Amino acid sequence: MKNLGGPISLLLVALGVAFSTPAFAEKQKSAPTPPKLILFSKMIASIETEPNQLRFGTTFTLGKESKGIDPLNEIVAIRVDKLLFTVPAGSFHKTELGWFKFEGKIDGNDAEIEIVPLPKNTYVLRGEISGRNFKAPDAGPAKVQVSVANDAGVTMTRAWNIWY
């Protein structure tokens, strides 16, 4: 290996020493292990777009190893094509019908998202995001990803432009 010399060489040596100390090794042992990702056993999706609005819907069934989802206390992330929307834990509320609902702003855009429990660990997640400066995805093939904490799924669908 070529000797770089100078400050870069000193930095690399310092980093090597810092990461090889017993204190660093002990910290690594005590770091929490991230939860195992559990894939949905089934997932379908639909997308409708207008110039400043996106409507989406998914139906998914939790995987066999899932311990269930808790949208009231878990992060919910939705990716539609290149757009990622994250709803922080604690942002959903439970309706009198037993659905989970979020109404608020995501990245400055108006958002309304519902998660509806169905029998047999199946859920419908549907939502609408809109805003004056919001750019919905173009029509065509699109990937849709949903995760509720460590339960997640991905599917391909077609985005449809519904304006005339």
C-alpha positions as CSV (number, residue, x, y, z in Angstrom):
1,M,0.0,0.0,0.0
2,K,1.3,3.4,-0.9
3,N,2.1,5.7,2.1
4,L,-0.1,8.8,1.8
5,G,1.9,10.7,4.4
6,G,0.8,13.9,6.0
7,P,-2.5,14.6,7.9
8,I,-4.4,11.9,6.0
9,S,-2.0,9.2,7.2
10,L,-2.3,10.5,10.8
11,L,-6.1,10.5,10.5
12,L,-6.2,6.9,9.3
13,V,-3.8,5.8,12.0
14,A,-5.9,7.6,14.6
15,L,-9.1,6.0,13.3
16,G,-7.5,2.6,13.3
17,V,-6.4,3.0,16.9
18,A,-9.8,4.3,18.0
19,F,-11.7,1.5,16.4
20,S,-9.4,-1.2,17.8
21,T,-9.6,-0.1,21.4
22,P,-11.3,-2.4,24.0
23,A,-13.8,0.4,24.8
24,F,-15.0,0.5,21.1
25,A,-15.3,-3.3,21.0
26,E,-17.4,-3.3,24.2
27,K,-19.7,-0.6,22.7
28,Q,-20.2,-2.7,19.6
29,K,-21.2,-5.8,21.7
30,S,-23.8,-3.7,23.6
31,A,-25.3,-2.1,20.5
32,P,-28.9,-3.2,20.0
33,T,-29.4,-5.7,17.2
34,P,-31.9,-4.3,14.6
35,P,-35.1,-6.2,14.3
36,K,-35.4,-8.8,11.6
37,L,-37.3,-7.7,8.5
38,I,-40.5,-9.7,8.0
39,L,-41.9,-9.6,4.5
40,F,-45.6,-9.5,3.8
41,S,-46.9,-12.8,2.4
42,K,-49.0,-10.9,-0.2
43,M,-49.2,-7.3,-1.4
44,I,-51.0,-5.6,-4.2
45,A,-51.2,-1.8,-5.0
46,S,-52.8,0.8,-7.2
47,I,-51.8,4.4,-7.9
48,E,-53.7,7.3,-9.4
49,T,-52.0,10.6,-10.1
50,E,-52.9,14.2,-11.0
51,P,-50.5,17.0,-11.5
52,N,-50.4,18.0,-7.8
53,Q,-51.9,14.9,-6.2
54,L,-51.2,11.2,-5.6
55,R,-53.7,8.6,-4.5
56,F,-52.5,5.2,-3.6
57,G,-53.9,2.0,-2.1
58,T,-52.4,-1.3,-1.0
59,T,-53.7,-4.5,0.4
60,F,-51.2,-6.6,2.3
61,T,-51.1,-9.7,4.4
62,L,-48.5,-10.0,7.2
63,G,-45.9,-12.7,7.0
64,K,-46.1,-15.8,9.1
65,E,-43.4,-14.7,11.5
66,S,-45.0,-11.3,12.1
67,K,-46.1,-10.4,15.6
68,G,-48.5,-7.9,14.2
69,I,-48.4,-4.2,13.5
70,D,-49.1,-1.2,15.7
71,P,-49.4,2.0,13.6
72,L,-50.1,4.0,16.8
73,N,-46.6,3.3,18.0
74,E,-44.5,2.4,15.0
75,I,-43.0,4.3,12.0
76,V,-45.0,3.8,8.8
77,A,-43.1,4.4,5.5
78,I,-44.5,4.4,2.1
79,R,-42.5,4.6,-1.1
80,V,-44.2,5.2,-4.4
81,D,-41.7,5.1,-7.3
82,K,-39.1,7.7,-6.2
83,L,-41.2,9.4,-3.5
84,L,-40.8,8.4,0.1
85,F,-43.3,9.4,2.8
86,T,-42.5,8.6,6.4
87,V,-45.1,9.0,9.2
88,P,-43.5,9.1,12.6
89,A,-44.5,6.7,15.4
90,G,-47.3,8.3,17.4
91,S,-48.8,10.2,14.4
92,F,-51.8,7.8,13.7
93,H,-54.9,7.8,15.8
94,K,-57.5,5.0,16.1
95,T,-61.0,5.8,14.8
96,E,-64.2,4.6,16.3
97,L,-64.4,2.0,13.5
98,G,-61.0,0.6,14.7
99,W,-59.1,2.0,11.7
100,F,-55.8,3.9,12.0
101,K,-55.8,7.4,10.5
102,F,-53.2,10.1,9.9
103,E,-54.1,13.6,8.8
104,G,-51.3,16.2,8.6
105,K,-48.3,17.4,6.6
106,I,-45.6,15.3,5.1
107,D,-42.7,17.3,3.6
108,G,-45.0,20.3,3.5
109,N,-47.7,18.5,1.6
110,D,-51.2,17.7,2.8
111,A,-51.6,14.0,3.6
112,E,-54.3,11.7,4.7
113,I,-53.5,8.0,5.2
114,E,-55.7,5.2,6.6
115,I,-54.8,1.7,7.6
116,V,-57.8,-0.6,7.8
117,P,-57.5,-4.0,9.6
118,L,-59.2,-6.9,7.8
119,P,-59.5,-10.5,8.9
120,K,-56.6,-12.9,8.8
121,N,-53.8,-10.4,9.4
122,T,-54.7,-8.5,6.2
123,Y,-54.7,-4.7,6.0
124,V,-55.7,-2.0,3.5
125,L,-53.5,1.0,3.5
126,R,-54.8,3.9,1.4
127,G,-53.9,7.5,1.2
128,E,-53.8,10.8,-0.6
129,I,-51.0,13.4,-0.7
130,S,-51.3,16.7,-2.4
131,G,-49.8,20.2,-2.5
132,R,-49.3,23.2,-4.7
133,N,-45.7,22.2,-5.3
134,F,-46.2,18.5,-5.1
135,K,-45.0,16.5,-8.2
136,A,-46.8,13.2,-8.6
137,P,-45.1,10.4,-10.4
138,D,-45.6,10.0,-14.1
139,A,-47.9,7.3,-15.5
140,G,-46.3,4.0,-16.1
141,P,-44.7,1.2,-14.1
142,A,-44.0,2.0,-10.5
143,K,-42.7,0.3,-7.5
144,V,-44.7,0.5,-4.2
145,Q,-43.1,-0.3,-0.9
146,V,-44.7,-0.2,2.5
147,S,-43.2,-0.8,5.9
148,V,-44.7,-0.7,9.4
149,A,-41.7,-1.0,11.7
150,N,-40.0,-4.2,10.6
151,D,-43.0,-5.6,8.6
152,A,-42.6,-4.7,5.0
153,G,-43.5,-5.5,1.4
154,V,-42.9,-4.4,-2.2
155,T,-44.8,-4.8,-5.4
156,M,-44.9,-3.4,-8.9
157,T,-48.0,-1.7,-10.3
158,R,-48.9,0.9,-12.9
159,A,-49.5,4.6,-12.1
160,W,-52.4,6.0,-13.9
161,N,-52.9,9.7,-14.8
162,I,-56.5,10.5,-14.2
163,W,-56.7,14.1,-15.4
164,Y,-58.1,15.0,-18.8
